[in-house]
Amino acid sequence: MHDIGLKIALIGVMGMGAQWLAWRLRLPAIVLLLLAGVLAGPATGFVNPAEDFGTIYRPLVSLAVAIILFEGGLTLNFKEISETSTAVRRIIIFGGPLVWVMTAFSAHYIGGLSWPTAVVLGAVLVVTGPTVITPLLRQAQLAARPASLLKWEAIVNDPIGALFAVVAFEVILVLIGQHQGGSLAYVVVAAFVVAVAGGYVAARAIHWAFVHGVVPEFLKAPILLATVLLAYALTNLVLEEAGLLTVTVMGIVLANTRIASLAEMRRFKETITVFLVSGIFILLTASLTIDDFKSLDWRAAMFVASLLFVVRPLAIMTATAGSGATLAERTLSSWIAPRGVVAVAVSGLFGGALADAGIADANRMVAFTFAVVVTTIVLHGFTLGPLASLLKLKSAEKPGLLIAGGPRWAIDLARKLRGMDVPVMIADPNWNHIAEARLSEVPVFYGDILSEEAHHSIDPKRFSTLIAVTDNDAYNSLVCTDFAPELGRSHVYQLGRGADQSKRMSLNFTLGGRPLTEEGVDFRTLRERHWQGWTFQATKLTDEFDYDAYLDSRAEEAIVLLWVKPSGKLVFAAGASGAPSIDDRVISFTPAKDRRAGAESEATSVEKG
């Protein structure tokens, strides 16, 4: 018992270690998880999932996959798909079956697999891994349309591919005489109807219970998790693995309802999903044997190549013809299709089931799936960014600054950053506050930055940093607290809270962002100084005019706010771990008497640089 507990703990540590290392090295996490699984299983024999967990191994993997797919469904909002809905529908309705059929033929005639194994494998490889594509999209900074196309396909296709595998598996059992075929069509149709209807009803029931206060806040996330597992298990009684479609539908329905606490529950589910993806992928990799790796011969390599360069491009180009997607978007979608943990999990489930049914080469299906997963992750992970750039599908703007609030000094800061080619946007619900910014051609959002409309209109990926600068300290804290999970708590700043603020009025330290300035200057002080003629100045540092020389040239009371790296990265002085470097452009808030000296020093630095 203690041995199993130690193995589970070490699997968790290895999974989180791989995730952290992938974050530090900017690599696809699943590559490092694969290496961790090989070390834990085939290389050392430390973990043998089938022996260690016995009969509960497969059900645990299935439940974990259900939670992963539900969390993926929670990220799909219909407003995101308005421009690419036709292409997504065609990829799912036409592209999926095309991939299934062509992959099955390729697996049989090129890979050398028997027809039963090839048909099930073709269904499994319809899926395109949301656990892989989501972090890849985050790093690649794609434009909204191609990113939406890839994300929706990946999440919706996962349960569809699993359902295809179920149908193929049941048909094979009928053909080899282990099941009766008379009622198979009715069972499949019934399972589809039950899955879709069950997911919708379960989501609406959760929505009603949460909105009407039937469930207390502290129980919402646990009850939601329990409902997901129950909905999955009940649908599986009709047809094995049909529950995956149920939980995906449930997630999508909930994502498009108005539940105030959905954001907190989504973050809770994301945390669970990261842990489950890491642990399950390590377990699935550890279940491989040396013989499985040896079974990957040149025919397996040719099969993977056919899948990448023939099957996927032909299916996607055919399915999306006339869909409204551009040629560049169709080309990107034809190439980018990384497989992930769901493909491995489903192949493991049905590979074992086919082996139990007497299919001789069924165990090779898992090895073939791993070959596809590794190849697509490596190739697609390292080519998504360059290909998107070549096709001009990257976001036109590099990450910049989002300003919540429109005081005049903030508008001046936005003008200065715009002049330095730094993307910036001001959001304010007061039209008079943003009128001057609009006249200066500074991008604005007219409305509350915390509104649902802002959630859909303002893409957080366009911004690396947020500053909340309204005259309401509590509102600034709320904005920073809301955006912190998306941007990172080290990238949200707010104005100082005032030296005269009493303990009774101060907010809890867990709320809000970092102070905008090291001095903790508040709204009133900045407004008064702006009235007195203070302005923002940008100065480039050079070998002859370094940061020490820059500080000596400034007025003592001037505020160094931030500096812009040559790459465009913004570093705020209040949160910086060091000083600016040569070629950085330092932005300071400077009194009127210091403007002339500052302008002279800036001109000198630019000339010498």
URNOR-V337967 format. One record per residue. RES is the residue in three letters. PHI is phi in degrees with one decimal (* if undefined). Layout:
RES/PHI  RES/PHI
This chain:
MET/*  HIS/-66.0  ASP/-64.6  ILE/-65.1  GLY/-60.2  LEU/-64.8  LYS/-63.6  ILE/-62.6  ALA/-62.8  LEU/-68.6  ILE/-62.1  GLY/-62.7  VAL/-65.1  MET/-63.6  GLY/-64.2  MET/-69.3  GLY/-64.1  ALA/-65.6  GLN/-63.7  TRP/-66.6  LEU/-65.4  ALA/-63.5  TRP/-65.2  ARG/-68.4  LEU/-92.0  ARG/57.6  LEU/-115.8  PRO/-59.7  ALA/-60.4  ILE/-67.2  VAL/-65.4  LEU/-71.3  LEU/-64.8  LEU/-62.4  LEU/-62.3  ALA/-62.8  GLY/-66.0  VAL/-64.1  LEU/-64.8  ALA/-72.4  GLY/-107.1  PRO/-58.2  ALA/-74.1  THR/-116.0  GLY/73.8  PHE/-65.7  VAL/-119.4  ASN/-128.7  PRO/-54.7  ALA/-61.8  GLU/-80.0  ASP/-69.2  PHE/-109.2  GLY/61.6  THR/-72.4  ILE/-88.1  TYR/-61.9  ARG/-64.6  PRO/-59.7  LEU/-64.5  VAL/-63.0  SER/-62.1  LEU/-64.5  ALA/-64.4  VAL/-63.1  ALA/-60.9  ILE/-64.4  ILE/-62.2  LEU/-68.6  PHE/-63.0  GLU/-63.5  GLY/-64.0  GLY/-61.8  LEU/-65.4  THR/-92.7  LEU/-98.5  ASN/-108.4  PHE/-61.9  LYS/-66.5  GLU/-73.5  ILE/-103.2  SER/-56.9  GLU/-90.9  THR/-122.8  SER/-62.2  THR/-63.4  ALA/-63.4  VAL/-62.9  ARG/-59.7  ARG/-68.9  ILE/-62.9  ILE/-74.5  ILE/-77.0  PHE/-104.3  GLY/-64.7  GLY/-58.8  PRO/-60.6  LEU/-63.3  VAL/-61.3  TRP/-58.4  VAL/-64.1  MET/-67.5  THR/-66.1  ALA/-62.7  PHE/-62.3  SER/-65.1  ALA/-63.9  HIS/-80.1  TYR/-81.8  ILE/-100.7  GLY/-78.1  GLY/81.1  LEU/-82.7  SER/-68.2  TRP/-59.5  PRO/-57.2  THR/-66.6  ALA/-65.0  VAL/-66.8  VAL/-67.2  LEU/-61.3  GLY/-59.2  ALA/-67.2  VAL/-61.3  LEU/-82.1  VAL/-67.1  VAL/-68.2  THR/-132.2  GLY/56.4  PRO/-63.5  THR/-68.7  VAL/-100.4  ILE/-68.5  THR/-61.9  PRO/-65.1  LEU/-64.5  LEU/-64.9  ARG/-64.0  GLN/-78.0  ALA/-78.0  GLN/56.5  LEU/-70.7  ALA/-65.9  ALA/-62.4  ARG/-64.2  PRO/-64.1  ALA/-65.0  SER/-63.5  LEU/-61.2  LEU/-68.6  LYS/-68.2  TRP/-63.6  GLU/-60.6  ALA/-62.4  ILE/-78.0  VAL/-72.8  ASN/-71.4  ASP/-58.7  PRO/-68.2  ILE/-64.4  GLY/-61.6  ALA/-63.5  LEU/-67.7  PHE/-57.9  ALA/-63.1  VAL/-61.6  VAL/-61.5  ALA/-60.9  PHE/-62.9  GLU/-65.6  VAL/-62.8  ILE/-63.6  LEU/-62.3  VAL/-66.3  LEU/-67.1  ILE/-93.0  GLY/85.3  GLN/-92.3  HIS/-130.1  GLN/-83.9  GLY/-92.0  GLY/-60.4  SER/-104.0  LEU/-62.3  ALA/-60.8  TYR/-66.0  VAL/-64.5  VAL/-64.6  VAL/-62.9  ALA/-62.3  ALA/-63.6  PHE/-63.0  VAL/-64.3  VAL/-63.8  ALA/-63.7  VAL/-67.9  ALA/-65.4  GLY/-63.7  GLY/-62.8  TYR/-65.9  VAL/-63.8  ALA/-62.1  ALA/-65.8  ARG/-66.0  ALA/-65.2  ILE/-61.8  HIS/-59.2  TRP/-61.4  ALA/-64.6  PHE/-73.0  VAL/-68.7  HIS/-89.8  GLY/73.0  VAL/-70.3  VAL/-112.5  PRO/-69.1  GLU/-57.5  PHE/-70.4  LEU/-104.2  LYS/-62.1  ALA/-63.7  PRO/-61.8  ILE/-67.1  LEU/-61.9  LEU/-63.2  ALA/-64.5  THR/-66.0  VAL/-59.8  LEU/-63.7  LEU/-66.9  ALA/-61.2  TYR/-62.4  ALA/-66.2  LEU/-65.7  THR/-65.3  ASN/-64.7  LEU/-67.5  VAL/-80.2  LEU/-153.9  GLU/-56.6  GLU/70.1  ALA/-67.9  GLY/-62.9  LEU/-62.8  LEU/-69.2  THR/-59.6  VAL/-70.6  THR/-67.3  VAL/-60.6  MET/-59.4  GLY/-64.7  ILE/-64.6  VAL/-62.4  LEU/-64.7  ALA/-64.2  ASN/-109.0  THR/-110.2  ARG/-100.7  ILE/-115.1  ALA/-61.1  SER/-91.7  LEU/-64.6  ALA/-62.6  GLU/-65.6  MET/-66.9  ARG/-64.0  ARG/-66.0  PHE/-63.1  LYS/-67.9  GLU/-61.9  THR/-61.4  ILE/-62.9  THR/-64.4  VAL/-58.6  PHE/-67.0  LEU/-67.7  VAL/-58.0  SER/-63.1  GLY/-66.2  ILE/-66.6  PHE/-66.6  ILE/-64.2  LEU/-63.0  LEU/-65.1  THR/-67.8  ALA/-66.3  SER/-76.7  LEU/-71.8  THR/-120.2  ILE/-60.4  ASP/-64.2  ASP/-62.1  PHE/-66.1  LYS/-67.0  SER/-74.0  LEU/-86.4  ASP/-98.9  TRP/-65.4  ARG/-68.5  ALA/-64.8  ALA/-62.8  MET/-65.7  PHE/-62.9  VAL/-61.2  ALA/-61.9  SER/-64.9  LEU/-64.5  LEU/-74.1  PHE/-103.1  VAL/-124.1  VAL/-62.5  ARG/-62.2  PRO/-58.8  LEU/-64.6  ALA/-66.4  ILE/-70.8  MET/-62.6  THR/-68.8  ALA/-68.4  THR/-96.9  ALA/-60.6  GLY/73.4  SER/-86.7  GLY/97.8  ALA/-73.3  THR/-72.6  LEU/-60.4  ALA/-64.0  GLU/-65.8  ARG/-67.0  THR/-65.4  LEU/-62.2  SER/-65.7  SER/-67.2  TRP/-96.9  ILE/-84.4  ALA/-153.8  PRO/-69.1  ARG/-95.5  GLY/-139.3  VAL/-66.5  VAL/-66.6  ALA/-60.8  VAL/-65.2  ALA/-64.7  VAL/-67.0  SER/-64.7  GLY/-64.4  LEU/-65.1  PHE/-81.9  GLY/-62.5  GLY/-65.5  ALA/-66.9  LEU/-66.1  ALA/-63.1  ASP/-64.7  ALA/-82.4  GLY/99.6  ILE/-80.9  ALA/-62.6  ASP/-100.6  ALA/-61.5  ASN/-66.5  ARG/-70.0  MET/-61.7  VAL/-66.4  ALA/-64.3  PHE/-62.7  THR/-63.9  PHE/-62.0  ALA/-61.3  VAL/-66.3  VAL/-60.2  VAL/-62.4  THR/-63.3  THR/-69.1  ILE/-64.7  VAL/-66.9  LEU/-66.5  HIS/-72.7  GLY/-63.3  PHE/-94.6  THR/-110.2  LEU/-58.8  GLY/-62.3  PRO/-60.6  LEU/-66.8  ALA/-62.3  SER/-65.7  LEU/-62.3  LEU/-85.4  LYS/60.0  LEU/-111.3  LYS/-80.6  SER/-57.7  ALA/-65.8  GLU/-112.6  LYS/-79.3  PRO/-57.4  GLY/-131.4  LEU/-118.1  LEU/-106.2  ILE/-111.3  ALA/-94.7  GLY/117.1  GLY/-126.8  PRO/-64.7  ARG/-62.1  TRP/-66.2  ALA/-69.4  ILE/-65.6  ASP/-61.8  LEU/-62.6  ALA/-62.5  ARG/-60.3  LYS/-62.3  LEU/-67.0  ARG/-60.6  GLY/-66.4  MET/-100.7  ASP/63.8  VAL/-98.2  PRO/-59.9  VAL/-149.5  MET/-140.4  ILE/-111.7  ALA/-116.5  ASP/-158.4  PRO/-81.0  ASN/-97.9  TRP/-60.1  ASN/-64.5  HIS/-69.9  ILE/-100.3  ALA/-59.9  GLU/-64.5  ALA/-64.4  ARG/-62.9  LEU/-64.8  SER/-89.0  GLU/61.7  VAL/-87.2  PRO/-58.1  VAL/-132.6  PHE/-121.3  TYR/-89.4  GLY/153.1  ASP/-77.7  ILE/-66.0  LEU/-93.4  SER/-74.2  GLU/-65.4  GLU/-63.0  ALA/-64.3  HIS/-59.1  HIS/-92.3  SER/-91.9  ILE/-103.4  ASP/-86.3  PRO/-60.0  LYS/-66.4  ARG/-76.3  PHE/-126.2  SER/-94.1  THR/-143.4  LEU/-125.8  ILE/-124.8  ALA/-103.4  VAL/-130.0  THR/-76.0  ASP/-85.6  ASN/-109.2  ASP/-63.6  ALA/-63.9  TYR/-67.0  ASN/-57.5  SER/-64.2  LEU/-65.9  VAL/-62.2  CYS/-64.0  THR/-64.7  ASP/-71.0  PHE/-89.3  ALA/-58.6  PRO/-63.0  GLU/-82.8  LEU/-93.3  GLY/101.1  ARG/-65.4  SER/-82.9  HIS/-121.6  VAL/-121.4  TYR/-128.8  GLN/-143.0  LEU/-63.9  GLY/-59.7  ARG/-94.7  GLY/88.8  ALA/-71.8  ASP/-93.3  GLN/-77.0  SER/-80.0  LYS/-60.9  ARG/-65.1  MET/-96.8  SER/-74.8  LEU/-93.1  ASN/-61.2  PHE/-64.3  THR/-76.7  LEU/-100.6  GLY/88.2  GLY/-118.3  ARG/-72.8  PRO/-63.1  LEU/-68.6  THR/-127.1  GLU/-62.8  GLU/-81.2  GLY/67.3  VAL/-64.9  ASP/-97.7  PHE/-61.6  ARG/-61.9  THR/-64.1  LEU/-65.7  ARG/-63.4  GLU/-65.2  ARG/-66.1  HIS/-65.8  TRP/-61.0  GLN/-78.6  GLY/103.7  TRP/-64.1  THR/-138.3  PHE/-94.9  GLN/-128.1  ALA/-115.7  THR/-131.8  LYS/-88.6  LEU/-85.7  THR/-131.3  ASP/-61.4  GLU/-82.5  PHE/-125.7  ASP/-85.2  TYR/-67.2  ASP/-63.0  ALA/-64.8  TYR/-62.6  LEU/-63.4  ASP/-65.4  SER/-85.1  ARG/-87.7  ALA/-67.5  GLU/-60.7  GLU/-87.4  ALA/-62.0  ILE/-109.5  VAL/-79.7  LEU/-90.4  LEU/-162.2  TRP/-137.9  VAL/-109.0  LYS/-72.8  PRO/-55.3  SER/-75.7  GLY/97.8  LYS/-66.3  LEU/-97.0  VAL/-126.3  PHE/-86.8  ALA/-59.1  ALA/-66.7  GLY/-112.7  ALA/-79.5  SER/-93.2  GLY/-155.7  ALA/-93.0  PRO/-64.8  SER/-108.7  ILE/-59.5  ASP/80.9  ASP/-72.9  ARG/-109.2  VAL/-91.8  ILE/-110.3  SER/-128.1  PHE/-99.0  THR/-121.5  PRO/-66.5  ALA/-60.3  LYS/-67.0  ASP/-99.2  ARG/-66.6  ARG/-65.7  ALA/-63.2  GLY/-65.9  ALA/-64.1  GLU/-65.9  SER/-65.9  GLU/-66.9  ALA/-61.8  THR/-63.6  SER/-65.2  VAL/-67.9  GLU/-62.4  LYS/-74.2  GLY/-77.3
